[in-house]
Structures are given as structure tokens and as C-alpha cells.
């Protein structure tokens, strides 16, 4: 497979949102990003609206810039996400929609509707047979399957389970129904590092299935009940909970790539991806807090190839930081596994040609 084009515009931490939106608009124009669209196409614009208190997510202004560009092509875009496995305001559609509005994702600011389907209703879920190594039937939100085209807007940042999260994670995990998310997490059962545990109970409070209890003032996880959502890992401030990676924890990255393949199977030639390497945080936007940046702002990456856009983002962030900040933040994770597996599935290529847009 030949190298894929990855368009890039640099962003400085001193740039205002207005300046960044202008650069984004010029990037979309110069790259011919949405030339694949037909007049009247419905376009699912997939992004993460951010958990309550989180400020790392893609800004509404940038989502609006993308949607206006799509509408200029005669398309009908809408912003979309799915509900979470873990406890929080994004677990149920009604609260998730309310939170999205609170974070500024309204029709007034973005020009389009926000859609978050209730996947407890089976008519909102579709099964896609892929017969891959780990996933045989992928369960995704029907709204993505029904749309004529897909545009992914991802905040490029670290992630406690996958090392980093970008285009592949935004689509593979992000388009899955709750049942599909559970299938991807099913081999991930955290364990307690007893010497680090203070017995604070934060992990007990966030577990959605009561798999975590306190025994003799230390956390204990019942692997028979655990659904692998990793809420306890995120909640622990003392690094007392982790995954036994040598026992298969890395499988989540490969399953995630297979889900991405399922989502994109019906969108060949009708998908485009943007990574926003701005306010690059240690953890994902699912954490309900304002995480500090672990690397300087780099810029916005755009490509029809989700593997190339993630590889280019990883390379330039590492270059800007002078080190692999994601490996340093999550030393047990081989974040490149998602890229290798996605490439082996034919989703895209890790070889890219970087095209800088002034």
C-alpha cells in the first residue's frame, strides 16, 4: 500500500480559538477534504463531547467550522456520539445530550443537531459481521451505519488503556454500542496493587456493576463481575489498580481496530479524519477533570486514512515533546499495537506523506 496523504497545519499554544478555526477552515479548503461527498449526503460527524469538568475535548467552534464546510458541499451533517460503559453523565442519552449542550455543542454554535442514540433500544443498534481474529460480529450504533458518510473529529491525547487515543479509537470504540464496548473490554480485568492501596473507596464508588469492594480496608475486584470498563483505574489517585498486560490486556487495542474496520466497511471512499493535537493530556476526555497538558500543542492533522493520521500525529507529538510522552505516561502500554493491527486489517497504512498547509 502506498503512503497516504496527511495534511497538517501547525498550531501554537498562543493561538486564539478564532485563529485556530481560521487555520482549520483553510486546511479543509486546501486539502479538498470533502471532495468525496455527493449533494444531499447525510454525514455523521463523530466526536467526544467531553465528560463533565473536562476541557480537553474538541471545541464546539471547531466542530462548527467542519460542519459549515460540509454544508457548503451540499451535505447534511450532524454531530454524534454514543453512551459510555462507565458511570457518569455520558452513560445515558438524556444526560449525555444535556452535557453536550452545557459544553457548547448546540445548533446555535455549530449549525447542526446533536444526536446521541439510546442503544438500550435494539432498533438503534446494528450488527456487522466481520469474522476478524477477535471480533466476529461488531455491534455499532445504527446512526453511523445509516449515514452516507463519516467524519471523525478526535482529540489526540493519552489513554490509560490504549496508550494514546486518536482517529482509530474515536471510531472503533466511539461508534460501538455499550454491548460493543463491553466486547472490546471483556479481556481487561484490573487487579489491585495492595501496597499502593489506601482503602479510600474511590474505586468502589465508580464501579457500575459492584465488582469492587473493600476487604480489610483494601480494594478487592471480583473478576467474575468485572466488565472491564476501567472506571476504577481512572478513579484511583494512588496507582493501585492496573491491568495484567501480559495476560492479554493489550487485546483491547486489537479489538478496537477490528471495530474500526466494521464501522468503515460500508464507508470506503466516504470517510475523513481529523486529529486535534491540542492540549495533549495524559488521559482521555472521559475523565471528569481538567487535566494539564503533557506535551506542547502541535496542530491539526487531516487524512482519509485513519491509520496514517494517527501515525503522523504520534510522530509529530513525540518530535515536539522530545520524547514519547505516551509511553512515559503509560509505560505498560504498547500504543503502536493498534496501528499495526489496523494496518494488517487493511484499514490504512502507517506510511504517510505529510503535506504542510501554512
SVG drawing of the C-alpha trace seen along z (x, -y; Angstrom):
<svg xmlns="http://www.w3.org/2000/svg" viewBox="-36 -35 50 50">
<polyline fill="none" stroke="black" stroke-width="0.4" points="0.0,0.0 1.4,-3.4 1.8,-6.2 -1.3,-8.1 -1.5,-11.9 -1.8,-13.6 -2.5,-17.3 -1.2,-19.3 -1.4,-22.8 0.7,-23.9 -0.9,-25.5 0.8,-27.4 -0.5,-27.5 -0.7,-31.3 -3.2,-30.9 -6.8,-32.0 -9.8,-29.9 -10.6,-32.3 -7.1,-31.8 -7.3,-28.1 -10.7,-28.0 -9.3,-30.0 -6.4,-27.6 -8.8,-24.7 -11.1,-26.2 -8.0,-26.8 -6.8,-23.2 -10.2,-21.8 -10.2,-24.0 -6.6,-23.4 -6.8,-19.6 -10.0,-19.1 -11.1,-17.2 -14.8,-16.7 -14.5,-16.2 -15.9,-12.7 -19.3,-13.9 -22.4,-13.9 -25.1,-16.6 -27.6,-15.6 -25.3,-13.1 -26.0,-12.7 -22.7,-12.9 -22.2,-11.6 -19.6,-13.8 -18.2,-11.6 -16.6,-13.4 -16.4,-13.2 -18.3,-15.9 -16.2,-15.7 -17.1,-14.4 -18.3,-16.9 -15.5,-19.2 -13.2,-18.2 -11.8,-20.9 -9.6,-18.9 -12.3,-17.9 -12.5,-19.3 -14.0,-22.8 -17.6,-23.5 -16.2,-26.3 -14.0,-23.8 -16.9,-21.3 -19.0,-24.1 -16.2,-25.0 -16.1,-21.4 -19.9,-21.3 -20.1,-24.5 -17.6,-23.2 -19.7,-20.1 -22.8,-22.1 -21.1,-24.2 -20.7,-20.9 -24.4,-20.4 -24.2,-17.7 -26.4,-17.3 -24.0,-16.8 -24.9,-16.1 -22.8,-15.7 -22.9,-12.3 -21.5,-10.1 -22.5,-7.0 -23.1,-6.4 -20.4,-5.0 -19.9,-1.8 -18.6,-3.7 -20.7,-5.7 -21.0,-9.4 -23.3,-11.8 -22.4,-10.3 -23.9,-6.9 -27.5,-7.8 -28.6,-9.7 -30.7,-12.3 -27.9,-13.4 -25.3,-13.0 -27.2,-15.4 -27.7,-17.9 -23.9,-17.8 -23.1,-18.3 -25.3,-21.4 -23.6,-22.6 -20.2,-22.2 -21.4,-24.5 -22.5,-21.9 -25.8,-23.4 -27.3,-24.1 -26.8,-27.8 -23.0,-27.4 -22.3,-24.5 -25.2,-24.9 -26.3,-21.3 -28.2,-18.9 -26.5,-16.7 -27.6,-13.0 -26.8,-10.5 -28.9,-7.3 -30.3,-5.3 -28.6,-1.9 -30.8,-0.1 -33.3,-0.1 -32.3,2.6 -33.6,0.8 -30.7,-1.7 -28.0,1.0 -26.8,2.8 -24.6,6.0 -21.9,6.0 -20.4,9.4 -16.6,9.1 -15.3,12.5 -12.0,11.0 -9.4,12.5 -11.2,11.4 -14.5,9.9 -16.9,11.9 -20.0,9.6 -19.5,5.9 -22.3,4.1 -22.4,0.4 -24.9,-2.4 -27.1,-2.3 -26.8,-6.0 -23.3,-5.5 -24.2,-2.7 -27.2,-4.6 -25.3,-7.8 -23.9,-8.2 -20.5,-9.4 -18.5,-9.6 -16.2,-12.4 -14.1,-11.7 -13.0,-14.6 -10.6,-13.3 -8.7,-15.0 -5.3,-13.4 -4.3,-12.6 -3.1,-9.8 -5.2,-6.9 -4.9,-4.6 -5.8,-1.5 -4.5,-2.1 -1.5,-4.4 -3.0,-7.1 -6.4,-7.8 -6.9,-9.3 -8.8,-8.6 -8.9,-4.8 -10.2,-4.9 -12.7,-7.6 -14.2,-5.4 -13.5,-1.9 -14.6,-2.4 -16.6,-5.5 -19.1,-4.2 -19.7,-0.9 -22.9,-0.3 -22.4,0.3 -22.5,4.0 -19.8,3.5 -17.7,1.5 -18.1,4.4 -16.9,6.9 -13.8,4.8 -13.1,4.6 -14.0,8.2 -10.4,9.4 -9.5,6.5 -9.9,7.3 -7.9,5.0 -6.1,6.1 -5.2,4.3 -1.6,3.5 -2.1,3.9 0.9,2.0 -0.4,-1.1 -4.0,-0.9 -5.1,-3.3 -8.6,-2.0 -10.1,-5.3 -13.0,-3.6 -13.0,-5.8 -12.9,-2.7 -15.9,-1.2 -18.0,-4.3 -17.4,-4.4 -17.8,-0.7 -21.1,-0.3 -21.5,3.4 -20.4,3.5 -17.4,5.7 -15.1,3.7 -15.4,3.9 -13.3,3.1 -11.9,6.1 -9.9,5.3 -9.6,1.7 -8.1,2.6 -9.8,2.8 -10.8,6.2 -12.0,6.8 -14.3,9.7 -13.2,10.7 -16.4,12.7 -18.4,9.4 -16.0,7.0 -16.9,5.7 -13.5,4.2 -14.7,0.6 -11.6,-0.7 -13.5,-3.2 -11.6,-2.0 -8.2,-2.6 -9.3,-6.2 -10.6,-6.8 -7.6,-5.7 -5.2,-8.5 -2.6,-6.2 -1.9,-4.0 -3.1,-1.0 -5.2,0.6 -3.8,1.7 -4.3,4.4 -2.2,7.5 -1.0,6.7 1.0,9.9 -2.3,11.8 -4.0,10.2 -4.7,6.6 -3.3,5.3 -6.1,7.2 -8.3,4.2 -6.3,2.3 -6.7,5.1 -10.4,5.4 -10.7,1.7 -9.1,1.8 -11.4,4.6 -14.4,2.5 -13.0,-0.4 -12.8,1.9 -16.5,2.8 -17.6,-0.8 -15.6,-1.8 -16.5,1.3 -19.5,-0.5 -17.8,-3.8 -15.0,-3.1 -14.2,-6.4 -16.8,-8.1 -14.8,-8.9 -12.4,-11.5 -10.5,-12.0 -9.1,-15.0 -6.9,-14.8 -6.6,-17.8 -3.2,-17.6 -4.1,-20.5 -3.9,-20.4 -2.4,-16.9 -3.4,-15.3 -2.2,-12.1 -5.7,-10.7 -8.8,-10.8 -11.7,-13.2 -13.8,-10.7 -12.1,-11.9 -14.3,-14.4 -11.4,-16.8 -9.2,-19.4 -6.1,-17.5 -2.9,-19.5 -1.0,-19.1 1.9,-16.7 3.2,-18.0 3.2,-21.3 0.4,-22.0 1.3,-20.7 -1.6,-21.3 -4.4,-19.7 -3.9,-16.6 -6.3,-15.6 -6.5,-12.5 -8.9,-10.0 -6.7,-7.3 -7.2,-6.8 -4.0,-4.8 -1.8,-7.4 -3.4,-10.3 -2.8,-8.6 0.8,-7.6 1.6,-11.2 0.1,-12.6 2.1,-10.3 5.3,-11.1 5.0,-14.9 3.9,-14.9 6.9,-12.8 9.1,-15.1 7.7,-18.3 8.0,-16.9 11.5,-15.4 10.3,-12.1 7.4,-9.6 5.1,-11.2 2.5,-8.5 5.0,-5.7 6.2,-7.7 2.7,-8.3 1.6,-4.7 4.8,-2.5 2.9,0.8 1.2,-0.1 2.5,0.6 0.3,-2.1 1.6,-1.1 -0.2,2.2 -3.5,0.5 -1.6,-0.9 0.0,2.4 -3.2,4.4 -5.3,1.8 -2.7,1.8 -2.8,5.6 -6.6,5.4 -6.3,3.2 -7.9,0.1 -4.9,-2.0 -1.2,-2.3 1.4,-3.6 3.3,-5.1 2.3,-8.7 3.3,-11.8 3.0,-14.9 1.6,-17.9 2.0,-21.1 -0.6,-23.7 0.6,-27.2"/>
</svg>
